[in-house]
Every structure is written in C-alpha cells, then in structure tokens.
Amino acid sequence: MNDELLKAYIIHSRSYGETSIIFDVFTKELGLVSTILKGAKKRKDISQLHTSRELNIQINKSNLPLLLKYEIHKTIPIKSKHLTLLMYFNELIYKLVPKNQPQRNLYDFYSNYLDYMSKTNDNFDVVVVGFELLLLKNLGYGITSLSSNEIIQSNDIFIYDVNSGFKKTNSKLSFDCVSGETIIKIQEFNINQITELKKIRSITKKIIQEIAGNKSIKSFDIIQ
C-alpha cells in the first residue's frame, strides 16, 4: 500500500495533538479511511487538503495510517451557494458509510455528483433530494419499494413506512403521503419535475436518522 497512489476526497478532519490532523478520506479502493498527517499545522501546503478537491494520496498500512503524500488531482469549482450542501453531504458520508470497506460505486457517484453541483442551476431542494436519494440507493435503502406488489397509478396516494416502504392509503392527512406520480418520477429520477420535494425530504430525513442510529446529523440544523 505504501507505493500505491489512491484518489481521495477529504470528508472530515480533526486536530490530533498540538500540530497533527486526522483526515477522514473517502477512496474508491478502501472506502472511508482515517489517516493522520503529522505536523500538519506547520506545513505550508496544508491548504491543498480541501474538501472540494480530488486528491492523489499515499498512506501506509497501520491501524491509523500515516498520510505520506498528497497532491491535487482535480479541483472542483463548487458554487458558493452549494458549500453548505457539500458540508452536509460530507457529514452523511462520514456518519452513514462504514469505514475501511471498498466503495467503488459510491465513490463514483460522489465524484460525479460534485461535478454536477459545480455546473447545475437546479434549485436547492432538487440538489439535496437528488443526493439523498442516490446515497440511500447506494447504501441499500432505496425508497421506491412498495410494501406489496401494487401497481403504481399516478392519482393513488401512498404513505411511507421506514420498515416496509410505500403502501397505498386513502388518507391525505399525513405529511408523509405522496402521490403515485411522485413515486414514478423518483423511479425515473426525474427530480426536477417532482412537486412534493418537501415531503420527499421529510421521508429521506427519517430514513437517514434511522440509519445513523445514535449518531446525530448536525447539518440538519442548517439544511432546511
């Protein structure tokens, strides 16, 4: 592993001792890995380790690997209005993705989504919901499953149950009720055309909280 360069994104960081920093990096081959950069706070090139950059890194093999080498592979020009979203998305990766497990599909999705964020003019809710839905799908928690073999009709009303998925209902009182048309648009990933995005965000938030367990998602407070 010492000679191998890995493409990686900085997901999270925290101080270690007086001068070192532990970086949680997201890689395709190793997944989410904690690595320590000794003397990081004294380095002149520490600004390279930025969350909106894809890096080439080299680490050693140990319980807490040393970050031996890093260089910028690609800088992604995330728009200023999306910086808080990037912080939220990174927290989801940090809190929901198991450590030290290869994440090839999830890494590609994350990398492609950052590229999309740098270019899109889609509104805030579309960008948030798109990421949440794709992340949940990659983690095995896609939300378009039905509780039975029901055929989805556009005018039907469905309520979401965390344990069993969507099930048809006659009630429109619950905020978690959505139309069959919305479920169809989710299946087609036609997020721009969904008129019930606030309801979908309420559902994805509940699923995320369920997966996180006792880990709080602090960014929920700033992503309204």
Residue frames relative to the residue before (quaternion, step in Angstrom):
aa qw qx qy qz dx dy dz
M 1.0000 0.0000 0.0000 0.0000 0.00 0.00 0.00
N 0.5641 0.6451 -0.3846 0.3431 3.61 1.14 -0.62
D 0.7460 0.4043 -0.2166 0.4828 3.59 1.01 -0.79
E 0.5933 0.6085 -0.3483 0.3955 3.56 1.25 -0.27
L 0.2544 -0.7421 0.6011 0.1523 3.55 -0.93 0.95
L 0.1456 -0.7911 0.5923 0.0460 3.54 -0.86 1.01
K 0.3689 -0.6657 0.5892 0.2712 3.55 -1.08 0.69
A 0.0608 0.8204 -0.5564 0.1171 3.55 -0.87 0.97
Y 0.2267 -0.7199 0.6357 0.1623 3.51 -1.37 0.43
I 0.4198 -0.6553 0.5605 0.2832 3.56 -1.12 0.70
I 0.1683 -0.8075 0.5622 0.0598 3.56 -0.70 1.11
H 0.7964 -0.0381 0.1129 0.5930 3.55 0.97 -0.91
S 0.0180 -0.7976 0.6025 0.0204 3.58 -1.13 0.54
R 0.0079 0.7840 -0.6206 0.0129 3.54 -1.24 0.51
S 0.5677 -0.6142 0.4315 0.3380 3.55 -1.13 0.68
Y 0.0713 -0.7602 0.6448 0.0364 3.52 -1.24 0.65
G 0.8054 -0.0116 -0.0424 0.5911 3.54 -0.32 1.25
E 0.7556 -0.4043 0.2750 0.4359 3.55 -1.24 -0.38
T 0.8353 0.2231 -0.0794 0.4961 3.60 0.95 -0.78
S 0.6690 0.5218 -0.2959 0.4388 3.61 1.19 -0.37
I 0.1946 -0.7557 0.6148 0.1146 3.56 -1.32 0.39
I 0.2679 -0.7120 0.6231 0.1817 3.53 -1.10 0.76
F 0.1224 -0.7809 0.6112 0.0404 3.56 -0.78 1.08
D 0.2271 -0.7192 0.6387 0.1521 3.54 -0.98 0.90
V 0.0636 -0.8249 0.5611 -0.0258 3.55 -0.43 1.26
F 0.2962 -0.7463 0.5766 0.1508 3.53 -1.12 0.80
T 0.0065 0.8068 -0.5874 0.0636 3.56 -0.60 1.20
K 0.5744 -0.5874 0.4426 0.3593 3.54 -1.25 0.39
E 0.7380 0.4584 -0.2383 0.4341 3.56 0.81 -1.03
L 0.8020 0.2778 -0.1208 0.5149 3.59 0.96 -0.85
G 0.4604 -0.6758 0.4544 0.3533 3.58 1.23 -0.22
L 0.7569 -0.3112 0.2816 0.5011 3.54 -1.07 -0.83
V 0.0229 0.8190 -0.5653 0.0960 3.57 -0.55 1.21
S 0.3026 -0.7129 0.6004 0.1994 3.56 -1.10 0.78
T 0.0377 0.7941 -0.6031 0.0656 3.57 -0.88 0.98
I 0.3034 -0.7754 0.5316 0.1555 3.57 -1.02 0.76
L 0.1766 -0.7446 0.6365 0.0961 3.52 -1.05 0.88
K 0.2588 -0.7965 0.5308 0.1300 3.56 -0.31 1.26
G 0.8290 0.1606 -0.1581 0.5118 3.54 -1.01 0.91
A 0.2342 0.8301 -0.4848 0.1452 3.57 1.26 0.38
K 0.6915 0.5143 -0.2904 0.4158 3.57 0.91 -0.90
K 0.6661 0.4754 -0.2998 0.4903 3.58 1.26 -0.22
R 0.5603 0.6310 -0.3818 0.3771 3.60 1.25 -0.20
K 0.4479 -0.7025 0.4914 0.2538 3.55 -0.99 0.86
D 0.7236 0.4363 -0.2424 0.4768 3.60 1.16 -0.56
I 0.3180 0.7871 -0.4846 0.2109 3.60 1.24 0.28
S 0.5773 0.6086 -0.3738 0.3958 3.61 1.17 -0.52
Q 0.5234 0.6285 -0.4160 0.3975 3.59 1.23 -0.25
L 0.6750 0.4965 -0.2914 0.4615 3.57 1.12 -0.68
H 0.2146 0.7848 -0.5240 0.2519 3.50 0.41 1.38
T 0.5838 -0.6466 0.3719 0.3206 3.56 -1.01 0.84
S 0.7121 0.4411 -0.2740 0.4726 3.61 1.08 -0.50
R 0.6120 0.5205 -0.3636 0.4716 3.58 1.17 0.53
E 0.2995 -0.6879 0.6238 0.2189 3.51 -1.14 0.71
L 0.1784 -0.8210 0.5409 0.0401 3.54 -0.72 1.14
N 0.2900 -0.6398 0.6574 0.2727 3.49 -1.41 0.17
I 0.0105 0.8212 -0.5690 0.0422 3.57 -0.61 1.10
Q 0.1855 -0.7362 0.6371 0.1327 3.51 -1.33 0.39
I 0.0012 -0.7951 0.6058 -0.0286 3.58 -0.84 0.99
N 0.4248 -0.6811 0.5175 0.2964 3.55 -1.22 0.34
K 0.5394 -0.6238 0.4632 0.3247 3.56 -1.29 0.08
S 0.3734 0.6775 -0.5594 0.2976 3.56 -0.48 1.26
N 0.7048 -0.4474 0.3221 0.4465 3.57 -1.27 0.11
L 0.7500 0.0874 -0.0698 0.6519 3.57 1.14 -0.70
P 0.2514 -0.8282 0.4804 0.1419 3.59 0.15 1.30
L 0.4252 -0.6581 0.5592 0.2709 3.52 -1.21 0.61
L 0.3557 -0.6805 0.5935 0.2410 3.55 -1.09 0.74
L 0.1792 -0.8505 0.4919 0.0510 3.55 -0.13 1.34
K 0.8043 0.0084 0.0601 0.5912 3.56 1.05 -0.79
Y 0.0749 0.7836 -0.6158 0.0332 3.56 -1.13 0.64
E 0.0570 0.7710 -0.6318 0.0561 3.51 -1.13 0.75
I 0.5356 -0.6289 0.4547 0.3329 3.57 -1.12 0.60
H 0.2179 -0.7571 0.6037 0.1220 3.55 -0.89 0.99
K 0.7909 -0.1094 0.1219 0.5896 3.57 0.93 -0.92
T 0.2171 -0.7475 0.6131 0.1351 3.57 -1.01 0.85
I 0.2004 -0.7866 0.5771 0.0895 3.56 -0.78 1.05
P 0.3161 -0.7904 0.4942 0.1765 3.62 -0.49 1.14
I 0.0870 -0.8178 0.5688 0.0110 3.57 0.33 1.27
K 0.4588 -0.6888 0.4883 0.2768 3.58 -0.85 0.95
S 0.6166 -0.5894 0.3761 0.3618 3.56 -1.05 0.77
K 0.6498 0.5272 -0.3252 0.4405 3.59 1.03 -0.71
H 0.7027 0.4505 -0.2573 0.4868 3.59 1.25 -0.35
L 0.4345 0.7234 -0.4594 0.2772 3.61 1.20 -0.03
T 0.6462 0.4948 -0.3314 0.4773 3.60 1.01 -0.71
L 0.6128 0.5341 -0.3501 0.4654 3.59 1.11 -0.63
L 0.6277 0.5289 -0.3419 0.4576 3.58 0.98 -0.78
M 0.6297 0.5262 -0.3270 0.4687 3.57 1.01 -0.79
Y 0.6533 0.5073 -0.3000 0.4751 3.58 1.00 -0.86
F 0.6668 0.5009 -0.3067 0.4587 3.59 0.86 -0.94
N 0.6560 0.5075 -0.3117 0.4637 3.57 0.99 -0.80
E 0.6261 0.5209 -0.3468 0.4651 3.58 1.04 -0.68
L 0.6268 0.5289 -0.3393 0.4607 3.59 1.02 -0.75
I 0.6330 0.5134 -0.3272 0.4782 3.59 0.96 -0.84
Y 0.6859 0.5101 -0.2776 0.4386 3.56 0.86 -1.02
K 0.7520 0.4095 -0.2154 0.4694 3.59 0.93 -0.90
L 0.7761 0.3969 -0.1903 0.4516 3.62 1.01 -0.74
V 0.6874 0.4840 -0.2931 0.4554 3.59 1.05 -0.65
P 0.4331 -0.6986 0.4965 0.2790 3.63 -0.75 0.96
K 0.4774 -0.6964 0.4642 0.2677 3.57 -1.04 0.79
N 0.8622 0.2077 -0.1372 0.4411 3.50 -1.38 0.46
Q 0.5726 0.5231 -0.4170 0.4740 3.55 1.00 0.88
P 0.5341 -0.6373 0.4367 0.3433 3.63 -0.81 0.90
Q 0.0563 -0.8065 0.5883 -0.0193 3.59 -0.94 0.90
R 0.0079 -0.8631 0.5049 0.0013 3.57 0.76 1.03
N 0.7053 0.4498 -0.2753 0.4737 3.60 0.77 -0.99
L 0.6687 0.5065 -0.3023 0.4527 3.56 0.93 -0.90
Y 0.6278 0.5306 -0.3354 0.4603 3.59 1.02 -0.74
D 0.6610 0.4992 -0.3096 0.4669 3.58 0.90 -0.90
F 0.6343 0.5227 -0.3282 0.4655 3.57 0.99 -0.81
Y 0.6636 0.5122 -0.3060 0.4512 3.59 0.87 -0.97
S 0.6729 0.5033 -0.2916 0.4570 3.56 0.88 -0.97
N 0.6722 0.4886 -0.2914 0.4739 3.58 0.95 -0.89
Y 0.6524 0.5201 -0.3268 0.4440 3.58 1.02 -0.75
L 0.6184 0.5241 -0.3493 0.4701 3.60 1.04 -0.65
D 0.6210 0.5227 -0.3390 0.4756 3.59 1.03 -0.72
Y 0.6377 0.5241 -0.3134 0.4696 3.58 1.00 -0.87
M 0.6575 0.5227 -0.3105 0.4450 3.60 0.93 -0.90
S 0.6585 0.5277 -0.3121 0.4364 3.58 1.06 -0.70
K 0.7623 0.3836 -0.1806 0.4890 3.58 1.20 -0.46
T 0.6418 0.6067 -0.3262 0.3369 3.57 1.04 -0.74
N 0.2592 -0.7164 0.6220 0.1808 3.51 -1.35 0.45
D 0.3339 0.7493 -0.5015 0.2748 3.58 1.26 0.28
N 0.5392 -0.6436 0.4310 0.3305 3.55 -1.10 0.65
F 0.7661 -0.4265 0.2630 0.4025 3.51 -1.38 0.42
D 0.7084 0.4730 -0.2767 0.4449 3.60 0.73 -1.07
V 0.6217 0.5396 -0.3462 0.4499 3.59 1.02 -0.73
V 0.6659 0.4985 -0.3016 0.4659 3.59 0.92 -0.90
V 0.6626 0.5033 -0.3070 0.4620 3.60 0.93 -0.88
V 0.7030 0.4730 -0.2785 0.4522 3.57 0.72 -1.07
G 0.6210 0.5516 -0.3469 0.4356 3.57 0.98 -0.80
F 0.6754 0.4810 -0.2957 0.4744 3.59 0.90 -0.91
E 0.6681 0.5149 -0.3151 0.4351 3.58 0.82 -0.97
L 0.6712 0.5036 -0.3023 0.4523 3.58 0.89 -0.91
L 0.6973 0.4649 -0.2792 0.4687 3.58 0.88 -0.92
L 0.6230 0.5252 -0.3447 0.4660 3.59 1.04 -0.71
L 0.6631 0.5007 -0.3073 0.4639 3.59 0.88 -0.93
K 0.6335 0.5262 -0.3279 0.4630 3.58 1.00 -0.81
N 0.6758 0.4925 -0.2908 0.4650 3.59 0.93 -0.89
L 0.6919 0.4520 -0.2702 0.4939 3.57 1.16 -0.56
G 0.5768 -0.6158 0.3626 0.3958 3.58 1.31 0.01
Y 0.6296 0.5198 -0.3336 0.4713 3.59 1.22 0.43
G 0.1044 0.8145 -0.5593 0.1135 3.59 0.90 0.89
I 0.3575 -0.8009 0.4486 0.1717 3.59 -0.81 0.94
T 0.5722 0.6266 -0.3962 0.3506 3.63 1.13 0.04
S 0.4361 0.6916 -0.4769 0.3227 3.61 1.20 0.14
L 0.3038 -0.7375 0.5773 0.1749 3.55 -1.16 0.71
S 0.5546 -0.6279 0.4353 0.3296 3.57 -1.15 0.58
S 0.7718 0.1275 -0.0974 0.6153 3.60 1.28 -0.23
N 0.6432 -0.5272 0.3820 0.4030 3.58 -1.27 -0.12
E 0.1990 0.8144 -0.5183 0.1689 3.56 1.02 0.78
I 0.3889 -0.6756 0.5727 0.2535 3.54 -1.17 0.66
I 0.3739 -0.7438 0.5112 0.2135 3.56 -0.83 0.97
Q 0.0826 -0.7607 0.6435 0.0216 3.53 -0.84 1.09
S 0.6060 -0.6157 0.3637 0.3483 3.58 -0.94 0.89
N 0.7456 0.4278 -0.2268 0.4579 3.59 0.94 -0.85
D 0.4977 0.6506 -0.4351 0.3738 3.60 1.24 -0.10
I 0.3079 -0.7248 0.5860 0.1912 3.55 -1.25 0.49
F 0.0865 -0.7997 0.5940 0.0122 3.56 -0.91 0.98
I 0.1981 -0.7445 0.6233 0.1341 3.53 -1.19 0.63
Y 0.3608 -0.7592 0.5040 0.1988 3.57 -0.97 0.83
D 0.1089 -0.7586 0.6410 0.0424 3.51 -1.02 0.97
V 0.5084 -0.6856 0.4258 0.3002 3.59 -0.70 1.09
N 0.7286 0.4602 -0.2408 0.4464 3.58 0.99 -0.80
S 0.8266 0.2451 -0.1003 0.4966 3.59 1.03 -0.67
G 0.5618 -0.6116 0.3953 0.3925 3.61 1.21 -0.16
F 0.7357 -0.3900 0.2949 0.4687 3.58 -1.24 -0.39
K 0.0085 0.7726 -0.6349 -0.0042 3.54 -1.09 0.75
K 0.5607 -0.6371 0.4233 0.3170 3.51 -1.08 0.84
T 0.0114 -0.7930 0.6086 -0.0235 3.55 -1.06 0.79
N 0.4209 -0.6855 0.5304 0.2675 3.55 -1.28 0.37
S 0.6230 0.5648 -0.3249 0.4328 3.55 1.32 -0.24
K 0.1889 -0.7720 0.5971 0.1088 3.55 -1.10 0.76
L 0.4438 0.7452 -0.4124 0.2786 3.54 1.32 0.14
S 0.6665 0.5150 -0.3084 0.4421 3.58 1.02 -0.74
F 0.5013 -0.6529 0.4772 0.3077 3.56 -1.05 0.77
D 0.6524 0.5171 -0.3117 0.4580 3.59 1.21 -0.41
C 0.4892 0.6385 -0.4461 0.3924 3.59 1.24 0.19
V 0.0162 0.7886 -0.6143 0.0240 3.56 -0.93 0.90
S 0.5581 -0.6163 0.4438 0.3343 3.54 -1.22 0.44
G 0.6229 -0.5198 0.4329 0.3929 3.52 -1.29 0.38
E 0.5916 0.5804 -0.3587 0.4295 3.57 1.10 -0.69
T 0.6451 0.5200 -0.3170 0.4615 3.59 1.01 -0.81
I 0.6502 0.5109 -0.3208 0.4618 3.59 0.94 -0.86
I 0.6310 0.5278 -0.3284 0.4641 3.57 1.00 -0.80
K 0.6717 0.4933 -0.3015 0.4633 3.58 0.93 -0.88
I 0.6102 0.5242 -0.3525 0.4782 3.60 1.10 -0.60
Q 0.6467 0.5223 -0.3196 0.4548 3.58 0.94 -0.89
E 0.7001 0.4335 -0.2481 0.5102 3.58 1.09 -0.75
F 0.2996 -0.7662 0.4773 0.3087 3.55 1.38 -0.26
N 0.3296 0.7132 -0.5209 0.3337 3.50 0.90 1.08
I 0.0346 -0.8769 0.4794 0.0075 3.54 0.80 1.12
N 0.6185 0.5798 -0.3413 0.4059 3.59 1.02 -0.74
Q 0.7177 0.4555 -0.2453 0.4661 3.57 1.13 -0.61
I 0.5169 0.6396 -0.4223 0.3813 3.62 1.25 -0.01
T 0.2539 -0.7855 0.5499 0.1268 3.56 -0.79 1.03
E 0.6951 0.4463 -0.2624 0.4987 3.60 1.28 -0.20
L 0.1362 0.8433 -0.5107 0.0975 3.58 1.02 0.77
K 0.6182 0.5442 -0.3556 0.4418 3.62 1.00 -0.71
K 0.6542 0.4997 -0.3158 0.4719 3.59 1.01 -0.76
I 0.6420 0.5123 -0.3250 0.4688 3.57 0.99 -0.81
R 0.6410 0.5152 -0.3260 0.4663 3.59 1.00 -0.77
S 0.6135 0.5347 -0.3498 0.4641 3.60 1.06 -0.65
I 0.6634 0.5013 -0.2950 0.4707 3.57 1.02 -0.84
T 0.6774 0.4830 -0.3082 0.4614 3.59 0.83 -0.94
K 0.6119 0.5535 -0.3511 0.4427 3.59 1.05 -0.70
K 0.6556 0.5084 -0.3122 0.4628 3.58 0.95 -0.84
I 0.6487 0.5085 -0.3192 0.4677 3.58 0.99 -0.82
I 0.6439 0.5245 -0.3176 0.4576 3.57 0.95 -0.90
Q 0.6558 0.5052 -0.3088 0.4683 3.57 0.96 -0.85
E 0.6258 0.5372 -0.3256 0.4624 3.57 1.08 -0.78
I 0.6792 0.4780 -0.2894 0.4758 3.60 0.91 -0.92
A 0.6714 0.5229 -0.2983 0.4322 3.59 0.94 -0.90
G 0.2602 -0.7891 0.5185 0.2021 3.59 1.14 -0.53
N 0.8243 -0.1815 0.1492 0.5150 3.58 -0.70 -1.07
K 0.5213 0.6001 -0.4344 0.4236 3.60 1.25 0.22
S 0.2925 -0.7648 0.5458 0.1776 3.59 -0.62 1.06
I 0.3055 -0.7161 0.5969 0.1939 3.56 -1.14 0.73
K 0.2715 -0.8230 0.4791 0.1393 3.56 0.00 1.33
S 0.6380 0.5645 -0.3281 0.4083 3.59 1.07 -0.71
F 0.4571 0.6658 -0.4624 0.3660 3.61 1.21 -0.20
D 0.6486 0.5548 -0.3189 0.4122 3.58 1.05 -0.75
I 0.7580 0.3526 -0.2119 0.5062 3.61 1.11 -0.51
I 0.6626 0.4293 -0.3080 0.5308 3.61 1.27 -0.19
Q 0.0334 -0.8354 0.5478 -0.0307 3.55 -0.02 1.29
